[in-house]
C-alpha cells in the first residue's frame, strides 16, 4: 500500500523468492496469488520486471500451482540434491479396545505416551497436533505425566500454536532453538519456516491431511545429516486408517494437488480495492487479475466501492485504507476477540469469525497455553467472548446442522450409471448445542443447547445421484437407505484429502433421501469457504477414484456395523445417526460396477 516509500527498491527488484510454495493453497494461497499480482503491477509501474523463484515440497502439480500463484508461466526444476540423514518412520496404530473392534485407544493418549518416553530419555522431541485444542490437551497430558515421573523435565516442555501473542511465540522459538526446551507440542505453525535448531524425533498425532505436510512435519527432526525417528499415530478415522492399513500407498502415492482460487469474489474483490488504493485501476489490469476482473469491477462500482473516472477506477471516498480489512488467512475480514474477564479483560486471542460459534460459544471450554478457560458469555454485537479460568474435568464439542440449496449447476457428467454435477450452492449451518466429554476417557458427560443465528455462505459443491431402485433393494435386504447415504457421505469426505491438499475441516457434506431442489436422493460435498477454493472441483474430476478408495476403506475395516475408522465422523452434527455400513458398501459397489 505504501509503495511510494519503496520506489527505489521496487524499481531495482530483480528476484522474488517464495519458499514453501506448497503451503500457499486454499484461502491462504488464493490471497497470496492476488498479492503477487498486485506486486507485479506495482513493479511494472516503476519499470521493473522481477523473476519469480518458488521452492516447494513434492506435490502433484508444482508447475500449475506456481503458474497460478504468480500469474505467469513457470519452468519446472525437480532434481533433489539435498542431504538426508537416516530416518526411521514408524506407523503407530492404536489398538482396538473392545470385542467388536469398533473403538481404538485414543491417539492423544498414545501421543502423550510416546512423547513422554522420548523426552524422558533426553531426546529432543517435537509433537504435532492438528488443532489448537488438541495441542493444549496433549501438552497438559505430557506435563502432568512428567511432573510425576521426571519432575526436573516438566518445565522443559511448552505448547506452541497460532493465536498466541507474537512475543510469547518468539520466546518459545528462542527457548527451543537454544536447547532450553526438550519438548514442544505444536500445531502446524511450527511445520516450516522457523529455525528451531536440531531435533531428534517428531511425533505426528494423526495424519496431517496431506503427504506433503506429513513429510514437512517429519522432516523437522534430523534436518542435518544425523539419524532421526518419526512416529505417525493413526487417529480413529477413515483417512488415517487407510494409511495404517496401506502404508505402501503413503510411500508410493503421487502427492496431492495444491489448489487455489484466485478469482474467488470474496478474495479478489478486497484485493482490487487494495490495488485501486495503490494505483488507479485500468482496463489493461485484467492481464494481472484474470477473467473475473471486468465482472468484479462492475460489482464494486455497483456497490459504490469504486468510482469510474477518466484515468481509471478510483476508491470511493468512504473507503479508507482497504488493506487493514484483508485477512490473508481467511475469506472473511471479521474476527472475534477473546478476553480474560478475571484479569481486567486482558486480550487472550483473536478468533476467526467462521470458527467463533464452534470454539467460543457460551459454555465452551477453551484452552490457552495449557490453561483452561470457561466461556461465560459470547457478545455477538461487540464480537467479544468473555472467559474465566476454570478447572473442569471435561472439554466441549459443538453440535451443528447444515442445509444446502442449489444456486447454479456449472458442469455435469455421467459416470457410475448416475449424473455427477459441479455447481454453486448456498450452505446454511446452525450450531445447535455442545457436548461435554471427559478429558482422557472422552466419555460423554452431558449436552446443552445453544441459541445462535445461522451462518450462511455461497460456495462450490459436487453432488451425485444414486442408482435407480437402490432404496427398494436396500429395503428388501433390511438395510437403512438414509444410513447408507449418510455413511457414504462421511467416508467420501474423509478420503477426499487423498487427492487435494486440504484438511477434513476444509470440506463439508450433506446427504438426504429427498433433496428439495432435485427431488432425488442426493449426496453433496462442498468447499467450507465462501466462494470455494477448488476442492470440490478436484473431487468432481476424480469422483470414480474417490468412490473406489471409499469402498476400499469400508471393506478393509474389521468392524461389523461401522466405527470411527470407516464411516463415523467426529464432525457429524447428527451424532452419527443414522449410519449403515452394509448399505454404504452396496451403494458404492453399485456405482463402481456401473
N, C-alpha and C positions, 0 to 999 in steps of 0.2 A: 504493500500500500504506500510506503514512503520511499518509492524508488528514486525520487529526485536526489535524496541524500546519498544514494549509492550509484549515481550515474557514472562516475569514473570506473568503479568496479564492474558494473554491468557492461559498459562499452568494451572492456577488455576481457570479458569472460570467455574462456575457450573450452572448458570442460565442466560438466556436471556429472558427478558420480552418485549413483543411487545404490547403496548397499542393501543386502537382504531384500531384494525386489519382490520375492515371493510373498512377503508379509503384506505387501500393498495390494490387497484383494478386498472384495466385498465393498462395504461402505467406505472404509479407510482408503482402499485403493482407488475407488471412484473419485473421492475428494482429491487424492494426490494427482490423478490424471488431469484434473482441471487446474490444479496449482501449477503443474508443469506447462500447461498450455498458456496460462497467464504469464509464467516466466518467459517462455519463448516469445510471446507477444511484446513484452517489455524490452527484452534483449534486442529484438528487431527494431524497436523504436530508437535504440541507441546505436544501431548499426552492427550488432554482434549476432553471430550465428553459432552458438556453442555446440560442441559434440557431447552426446549423452552416453555414459558408460554405466551399465547395470550389472550387478553381481547378484546371483540367486542360488538358493539351494535347488536341488533337482526337482523340476515339475514337468508335467506332460506337455505344456505349451509355452516354453520360455520365449520364443520369438514373437508369437502372437501376443503374449502378455506384455512384453516390452513395447511392441508397436502401440498397443492400446494405452499404456501408461503415459507415454510421451507424445503420442500422436504423429510419430514419424516411423518409416520403415527401418528396422534394425538388422544387423548381421549377427548370426549366432556363432559363438565360440564355446565349445563344450568339452574341451580337453581338461581333465582334472589332474593337476600336478601337485596338489597339496600333500604334506606329510601326514601319515596316520600312525599312531601307536596301536598296540594290540588292544582290542576291546572285546570283553565277554558281554554278550547280550542275553539276558535271562527273561524268558516269558513266564510270568508267575501267575498262575490261575488259582484264585482262592477255591478251596474245596467246597463241595456241596455239603450242607449240614442237616439235611432231612432225608428221610427214606424215599420220598417221592422225587428227589433231585430237582426241586423247584426253587431252592434258595441257596445261595453261596455265602460263605463268610464275607463280612464287609471288607471291601477293598481299602477303605480308610484305615481299618484296624491292621490289615496286612502292611499297608504303607508305613504306619506308625511302628509296627514291629520291626520291619526291615531297616528303616531309618535309624531307630534306636540302637539296633545291633551294630550298624555301621559306625555311628557316632561314638558308641561306647568303646569301639576298637581304635579310635583315633583317626578314622577315615573321613576325610573332608567330603561332606555329602550335601547335595542339593536335591531337595524333594519337590517335585512339581505337583500341583493340584489344578483342577480345571476351572474352579470358581473361587471367588473371594471367600465365600463362606467355608468351603472345604479347606482352603489354605489356613484359615484361622482354627478350624476344628482340629486338623491334623497337627498343627503346631501345639495346641493345647494338650493333645494326647501325648505327643513326644515329650513335652516339657514335664508333664505330670509323671511319666514313666521314668525319665532321667532323674527327676527330683528324688525318686525312691531308690533307684539302682546306682546312679552316679551323680550325686548332688553337685560335685565340682564342675560338671559339664552342662548342667541345666541352664545356666545363664549364658552359655556359648552357642545358643540357637536363637533364631528370630524369624518371624514371618515377614514376607515382602510381597507387596501387590500394588496394583494401581488403586488410586483412591487415597493413599497416604499423602500427607503433605510433602512437598518436594524436599524440604530439609530433613525430614525423617528418612526418606528413601536414600538420600545421598549419604547419610550417616551409616545406614545398614550396608550400602555398597562398599564404603570405605572399610568397615569392620570385616567384611567378607574378603576383600582384596588383601588386607594386611594380615589375615590369619587369626584375628581376634575371635571370629565366629568359626565354629567347627561344622555347624549345620544351619541350613536355611530352608524354610518351606515357602514356596513362591508360586504365583500364577505364571502364565507365560510372559509376564512383564520382564522376567529375567531370562527369557528364552534366547535373546540375542542382543547384540549391540553394546552391552555394558561389560567392561573388563572387570571380572571378579576374581582374577587370579587362577591358580591351579586347583582343580577339584579332582577327586579320585573316583567318586561314584555319583550316579544320578538315579533317582527313584521316580518313576512316572506313575502317578496314581490315576490309571486309566489311559486309554489311547487318546492322544491329544486332539484327534479329529482329522489328522492328515499324516501321511507318511513323511512328508517334508518336515512338519513340525516335530514329529517323533525323532527324526534324526537330528534336528536342531537342538532339542532338549537333551537327548542322549549325548550329543557331541559337546555339551558343556563340561563333561568330565573327560580327562585325557586329551585336552586340546593340543598339547605339545606331543612329544614322542613317547611319553610314558604310557604304561598299560592302565586300563581303567575298566570299570564294570557299570552296566546299566541294567536296571530292572524295569520291565513293563508289566504293571499289575493289571490284570483283567477285571474290569467292572462287570457287574451282572447286567449287561445289555447286549443286544444283538451284534453291534459293530465290534465291540471288544471281544466277544466270544467267537466271532468269525475269525479273528486273527489268532486267538488262542487255539482254535481247532485247525487252522490252516496257516501256520507260521511261514511256510514256504511262500505263500502268496505275498506276505509282507516284504520278503527279500527279493522276490522276482517281479512284483507288480510294476507296471508303468505308473509313474507317480501322477497324482491328480492334477486337474487343470485349475489354474488360478483365474478367477472370474471377477470382472469389474463391469460397471455400467456407467460410463462417463456421462451419458445423456439422461440419466435419471433426473426428472424435473425437480425433485426435492433436493438434489445435489447441484445440478448445473445452474439453476436459477440464482441461488445465492452467490455463486462464483461469477456469474455475469454481472451482478450488481457490484461485486468487488472489482471486476475488470473495468466497469464503467467509471468507478471512482479513480482508478489508476490512469486511464486514458479514455476519451470518448469512444464508444463502440461504433464500428463502421461495418457496412455490409461485407467487406472483404475478410472480416474476422471469422467468418464461417469456416475458413481454412484451418483455424485453430480449434474451434468449438464444435465442429461436426454438423451433421444433417439436422439436428434439432435446433440449431441456432436461430433460424428465422421464426420458427414456431414459438420458441422461448421468448424472443424479443417481443413478439406480438402480445404474448400473455403478460409480460412485465409492463408494457405500455398500457394495456387494458386495465391493469391493476394500479396504474398511476405510480409505479415504482421507477419507471424510466420515462423520459420525455424526448421526443424527436426534435432535433434542431438541425440547422443547415450542415453543420460539421459532423453530425452523427447523433447517437443516443447518449443522453446525459442522465445522471441520477436525479430523481425528483427532490425538491428542496427538503421535504420532510424526512429523508433518509440521511442519517449521519453516521459515517464510518461503518459500512456494512460488514467489514472483516470481523468486528467484535461479535457478530451474531452467528459466525460459522464455527461449528464444532466438527473438526475433520474426522472424528471417530464416530459420528452419529449422523443420521439423515435428518435429525431434528436439532434445533438450537436451544430447546428448552431443557432446563435442569432443575432438580430439587436440591436443597441443601439439608444436611443432617447436622443437628446441633445437640450438644450435651446440656440438657436443662439443669443438671446439678452443678455445672461449672459456669454459671453466668452466660449460658447459651454459646459456649465455645464451639467453633466450627470443627466438625469431625471429618466430614466428607462431602463431596458433590456427587449426586446420583443422576444418571441419565433418566429423562422423563419416561422413556419406554420401559425402564426397569423399576420405576418407583413404586407402582401399585403392587408389584410382586415382591419387593425386597423391604420396603419401609412403610408398609401399611400399619395402621393401629393394631397393636398386639404382636407385631413381628419381633422375633429375637434377632438382633443384628450383632455381628462380631467385628471388632475393630482392634487390630494389634494385640490379639489374644484376650481382650476384654469383652465381656458380654453386656449388651445393652438391650433394654426393652423399649420399643417404640410406643410412647404413651399417647401420641397424637400426630396425625398427618393433616396439616393445614393445606388444603388444595388451593385456596385463593392466594396464599403467600408462598406456595411451593416450598414449604418447610416441614421437616419431620423432627419431632422432639423426642429425644432419647434420654434414658436414665440408666446408670449402671445397675446390673441385676445379677443374681445368682439363681438361675432356674435349671432344672435337670433336663430340659428339653430344647429342641430347636424347632423352627416353624417352616412349613412348606405350603405355598399358596395353592388354592384350587381355582380353576378358571374354566370358562366355557366359551367356545368360539363358533360363530356362524359365518358363512361365506356366501356372497352373491356374485353372479357373473355379470361383468360390465361389458366386455367386448372380446369375443374369440378372435385370436390372431392367426393361428395355424392349426391345421387338422390333418391327421394321418390315420390310416387303417393298419392295424397290426394286432396279432393275437386274436383275430376274429372280432375285435372291437375298435371303436374310434378313440383315439387319444388326442386331446386338444390342449393347446397352449393359449393363454389369454389373460386379459386384465380382469381382476376381481376386487371386490371390497370385503375386507375382513373386519369383523366386529368381535372384540374379545372383552369379556367381563370377568374380573376377579371376584369370585363369589364368597370366598372364605379362606380359611387356612387350617392345616393340621398341626398338631403338636406331637413331635416324635422324640422319644427318649434318646439322649446322647449315648453313643456307643451301640446300644442294642437296637436302636431305631424302631422300637415298639411304639405303636400309636397310643397316645395318652388321651387325646380328645380333639374336637374340632369346633371352630367358631365361624359364624357367618360375618360377612362384611357388606357394606352398602357403598359401593364405589361406582362412579359413572363408567360407561363403556368406553373403550379405546377403539377408534375406527381409523382404518387407513386403507389406501389403494395399493395394490401390488400385482405381481405376476404369478400365475399358478399354472400347473398342469393338472388335468383331470382326465379320467378314463371311465368308459362304460364297463359293464360287466356282461359276461356271456348270457345270451337269451336263455330263459328257463332255468338258470342256475339256482334261483331261490327255491323253485319247486323240487329240484334234485336234492338240494341240501335238506329241505324239509322232509323229503321221503326217507333220508338217511338219519333223521332225528337230530340234525345239526342246526346251529343257530346262524341264520343268514346275516343278521346285523353284527353278531360277534365275529363272523368270518371277515366281513368288510373292515371292521374296526381293527382286527388283528393284522390284516394285510396292510392297512394304512400305517400302523405302528412300526412294523418291521421294515417296510419300504422307506419310511422317513429315517429310521435309524441307520440304514445302509446306504442312503444317497451320498453321504460324505466319502464313500469309497471312490466316487467319480468326480467330486467337486471339492475344492479346498474350502471347506466350511465346517462349522460346528453344528451339532444337532439343534442347538438353540437358534441357529440362523434360518431354520425352516419350520414350518408347521403343517398340520394336516387336518382334514375333516372327512369323515365318511358318513354316508346316510343311505338308507334303503329307498328314499324318495326325495330327490332334491327339487325344490320349488321351481327353479329356473329350467331344468332339463326334463323334469317329470320322469326321471330314471334313477336307479341306484347309482351312486357316484362316489369316487374316491378322489379327493383333492390333495395336492401337495403344493405349498406356496412359500415364496420368499417372505421371511418375517420382518422385512424392512419396507417402508413406503417406497413405491416406485420399482422395487425389485433390484437384485444385484446379479442376476444371471444364473442362479442355482436351478430354478425351475426349468429354464431353457436347456440346461445340461441334462436334467432328468428326462425331459421330453425327447431329447436327441438320443439318449441311451436307455429308453424305457424297457426294451427287451432284456438288456443286461441287468437292469435293476430288478426286474421280476425274477430273473434266474438266480441271483445271489440271495434274494429274499426267500425264495423257496428253499435254497440250499441251507440257510441258517436255521430255518424251521425244521427241516428234515434232520439236521445234524444234532439238534438239541435233544438230550435224553429224557426231558420231562414229558409227561403224558398230556397235560391239559393246558400248558402254557406257563411261562415264567419270565422273570426279567431278562433272561438270556436270549429270549426269542421274540415274544410278542407283547410283553408288558412294558409300559413306558412310565418313567418317573415324572414326566411332564403331563400325563393324562389328567384332564380336569374332571373326568367321569369315574375316577377311582378304578380305572382299568376294567370297566363293566360296560357292555358285555364283551367277552372275548371268546373265540372258539378256534383253537389251533387246527383241528382237523378240517374245519370249513375253510380256513385260510389256505391250507395245503391243497385242497381241491380247487379253489378259485385260481390260485397261481398255476397249478398244474394244467388246468384247462386253458388259461391264457397262453402258456408256453406251447402246448400241443397244437394250438390253432395257428 
